[in-house]
Amino acid sequence: MLNSNALRKLDMQDLMVFVSVYEQRNLTLVAEALHVSQSTVSYCLKKLRANFEDDLFICTRNGMRPTRKALAMHDHVQQILRSVNLCHNGLDLFDPTRAQTTFTVCAPEYFELLVLPHLMRDFVAAGFSVTVNVQKLEKQLPAEQLNDGLFDLALCFGPGFHRVPDSLISQVLMEDDLVCVMDSRFAPLSALIDLETFIQHRHVYPTPWTSDTNMVDGWLQRQGLERNIVARANSYRAALQLLEGTDFMLVLPRRIQTLLGNELWISVFELPPDLPGFSLDMLWSAQADRDEASGWLREQVVKVCAERGLL
């Protein structure tokens, strides 16, 4: 923060004038060097004097002589200008246009459907030389692969689906809840599925959840109940296709239903309000946290989700 509100009125040109007057000792030469009028130089010098409460430069027969305060300020002002230049183009940041870069990501189908297509389209549109290889998230987190640098990033469901080791850094990327879908010909009339109707129907389980059970089963188990799973599918799209012509139920994320489950034969139902939602979390190692390229990738993922209204 600034010590004085008056300092907010200063800009880069004022500081450039200070350094140039210090070096040239002549306002006409300063104006020529900075390609501004002499009146502009005089105005900047007036602002500097007012804000720093000092004459800064005394007009003498031999030119503009710096005061003791100007002598003390000179190195600091030069450092400010160097730092601004460094922020502009001197930071050692990852440049996706400089060379071909491949990222390896471990993620569930949820990420591949909702985020990855937009991410890759943005990379192509921007001319980035970036390849993203996605490997399926299994039941166990790939903690060892993340710490060894084999994976740049992992995405998993939360909260509490996995035990995240202390060696990994985690961040919630987005949140979602669940809905129930059925073939309209066999669906109840109510828009809300009650618990009794829910457990009486046969269910399709989408294995992209990477586990034998998910939050629905845990929620039922706490009430001493369980559901009848008659089929397991390898993808959300395949699970949806199993519903047509049957009275099967499928519970899936609301965002996935919005993306895939909009066909006329599909009916969508709200589940009991006490059924918990879930999150999609990003995980990465301490090594990746210090790596510019990995940090850039995480930033792009967050940016895509924000632009698509997923956050």
Secondary structure, DSSP 8 states (H G I E B T S, - for coil): --S-GGGGG--HHHHHHHHHHHHH--HHHHHHHHTS-HHHHHHHHHHHHHHHTS--EEEETTEEEE-HHHHHHHHHHHHHHHHHHIIIIIS----TTTS-EEEEEEE-HHHHHHTHHHHHHHHHHHT--EEEEEEE--SS--HHHHHTTS-SEEEEEESSSS---TTEEEEEEEEE-EEEEEEGGG--SSSB--HHHHHHSEEEEEGGG-SSS-HHHHHHHTTT---EEEEEESSHHHHHHTTTTS--EEEEEHHHHHHH--STTEEEEE--TTS--EEEEEEEEHHHHH-HHHHHHHHHHHHHHHHTT--
